[in-house]
């Protein structure tokens, strides 16, 4: 397991300096440096530390970052340099700006207003797509793309425009026209693929380990939600065309971007083309093999997310396609154990249907958390009376996410009341996307000692436009003036930013004094 994480823009010189610093420290007899070597280098520190070589230090550094060797780390850095995508660079000239505005950037700038600006640019400059294969692809101008590629077939694969993408990539990532016809989108895609377009084309967002492929763009969505990062019009037909052309169905970023909502059409299509078996590896698995999990590991992450977020149909789909629903995760919890904590009866039933029947071992704190999320007040009161140590456990750092997490789904007002009744601070900061600190792979249902940050349950309820829960939280003493640590915004700011996608934006804003 890696003990260090590369920065988004790693440089070989910086890593060389780390290796030289390690070599100097080992030769000087530094005990901490010697411990790093013992952990990562088979030969350990030589009897004479001054004989510890630079190549050995480089191997230790490479392995600390999760790579088996220094050459493999160097090759990864070369991949970053070749495929880095800077979403903040608008390029030069009006045509570049048009392409830049019309395409997903996968950042908080995405949204209909941005694409409307691109449309206004095109309306003011109707010649933008003339003799420019990249802007013609963005506009899904089938006639112009066909004319240009027939005149010069090399244009089909030439990288250009603000992002240095091929025309096919611009076509897939464009969100210019939500009503564009399937004939135009699929016609251009077929033309470019037939002319040599790479169905596995992809780029590393901001130079990090996040591979955004053509499939990623076709399936769309992501952290900003389906309004700001929608699917490509005709996404399933376009994705099927890419898969037929040889796109690798094991697409990390697609799995991540589409995990947030319960629909499964992307998974159904990817499984049909080999997601479950992983027997159609594309170039990105070779390029990123030391950075990313294998297919089985990725799907286990999907399973845990589906269980924790009560996506019972997804649990059934994953189980039906061979995903391991029995083995424990790194924290020792089994899928069924997680379901009994957070998953709800439908998810438990889905796992039972898949043949999971092993008993789960509960400690009092787990039993208390499970009762809280079942909204079983009598069980909560009995456990709190009989096991005061369990109450203390969830009041501490390990329970920091429980209130924001409880606020992330409908129908949890009673769960929120129970948590506050147990002594959790209604204004505590934490994460609402997962019930454990640092993600779903952490040990237990929280991580002690983590730096406090994030947002409150009120922020989350406001973001979702859940007026009933906002009212409940305010009644329980939630402070509407508190700001989160990521955006420095109040719950009202979150509501104004995003509650239009939720249940009752107007009521939430009124409740918060807007």
Secondary structure as GFF3:
##gff-version 3
##sequence-region A 1 514
A	DSSP	alpha_helix	12	27	.	.	.	ID=ss1
A	DSSP	alpha_helix	31	40	.	.	.	ID=ss2
A	DSSP	three_ten_helix	49	51	.	.	.	ID=ss3
A	DSSP	alpha_helix	54	64	.	.	.	ID=ss4
A	DSSP	alpha_helix	70	83	.	.	.	ID=ss5
A	DSSP	beta_strand	84	85	.	.	.	ID=ss6
A	DSSP	alpha_helix	93	102	.	.	.	ID=ss7
A	DSSP	alpha_helix	112	124	.	.	.	ID=ss8
A	DSSP	three_ten_helix	126	129	.	.	.	ID=ss9
A	DSSP	alpha_helix	133	138	.	.	.	ID=ss10
A	DSSP	alpha_helix	142	151	.	.	.	ID=ss11
A	DSSP	three_ten_helix	153	156	.	.	.	ID=ss12
A	DSSP	alpha_helix	167	173	.	.	.	ID=ss13
A	DSSP	alpha_helix	182	194	.	.	.	ID=ss14
A	DSSP	beta_strand	202	205	.	.	.	ID=ss15
A	DSSP	beta_strand	211	213	.	.	.	ID=ss16
A	DSSP	alpha_helix	214	219	.	.	.	ID=ss17
A	DSSP	alpha_helix	225	228	.	.	.	ID=ss18
A	DSSP	alpha_helix	235	244	.	.	.	ID=ss19
A	DSSP	alpha_helix	252	257	.	.	.	ID=ss20
A	DSSP	alpha_helix	265	272	.	.	.	ID=ss21
A	DSSP	alpha_helix	283	288	.	.	.	ID=ss22
A	DSSP	alpha_helix	295	308	.	.	.	ID=ss23
A	DSSP	alpha_helix	312	320	.	.	.	ID=ss24
A	DSSP	alpha_helix	335	338	.	.	.	ID=ss25
A	DSSP	pi_helix	339	343	.	.	.	ID=ss26
A	DSSP	alpha_helix	344	353	.	.	.	ID=ss27
A	DSSP	alpha_helix	364	373	.	.	.	ID=ss28
A	DSSP	alpha_helix	377	386	.	.	.	ID=ss29
A	DSSP	alpha_helix	388	395	.	.	.	ID=ss30
A	DSSP	three_ten_helix	397	399	.	.	.	ID=ss31
A	DSSP	alpha_helix	402	406	.	.	.	ID=ss32
A	DSSP	alpha_helix	413	421	.	.	.	ID=ss33
A	DSSP	alpha_helix	457	464	.	.	.	ID=ss34
A	DSSP	alpha_helix	467	475	.	.	.	ID=ss35
A	DSSP	alpha_helix	491	498	.	.	.	ID=ss36
A	DSSP	three_ten_helix	499	501	.	.	.	ID=ss37
A	DSSP	alpha_helix	505	511	.	.	.	ID=ss38
###
